[in-house]
Amino acid sequence: MGSLSIPLAYVAYTLIGSPFITYTQDGRTRHWYPYHFLDVDDLGYGRVLGNIVGIFLLLLAVSGVFLYLNRKLPERPTRSTATLILVVERLDCSAGGSDPISRVRAGGCARPAGPRADRMHLRR
């Protein structure tokens, strides 16, 4: 809900400030509104309020879909985590702790041999 407060503040600012910006069209003085769905001169306050509520509900629904997907989809490992796992699996770790990552940190891993060994880098 916090991220939707910015668009609502912008709409309030627009509706308050736009009556002070005028121009003449076809001999009539009109107020400038940045979007046609906020044009109170053409639509009236009731229709503009309905447009605002509709857009707010649409944005709220889209936010809800993203939150739902964020909770349901499995967490993707970061690139550094995936790279470390790949490097640890390819290293010959015979010294150190019980898991491969602690062996890498302890310095008990030798560089692998093979065609991809020259491209592998391990940062501590």
Residue pairs with C-beta under 8 A, 6 or more apart in sequence:
1 60
3 63
4 56
4 59
4 60
4 63
7 55
7 56
7 59
8 52
8 56
11 38
11 52
14 33
14 34
14 38
15 38
15 40
15 48
18 31
18 32
18 33
18 34
18 38
18 40
19 31
19 40
21 31
21 32
22 29
22 30
22 31
22 32
23 29
23 30
23 32
24 30
30 41
31 40
31 41
33 39
33 40
33 41
36 42
37 43
37 48
37 51
37 55
38 48
38 51
38 52
39 48
40 48
43 51
77 85
84 101
84 104
87 104
87 120
87 122
88 100
88 101
88 103
88 104
88 109
89 100
90 112
90 116
90 120
91 100
91 104
91 109
91 110
91 111
91 112
91 122
92 109
92 110
92 112
93 100
93 103
93 104
93 108
93 109
94 103
94 108
94 110
95 103
95 106
95 107
95 108
95 109
96 102
96 103
96 104
96 105
96 106
96 107
96 108
96 109
97 103
97 106
100 109
103 109
104 122
105 124
109 122
111 117
111 120
112 120
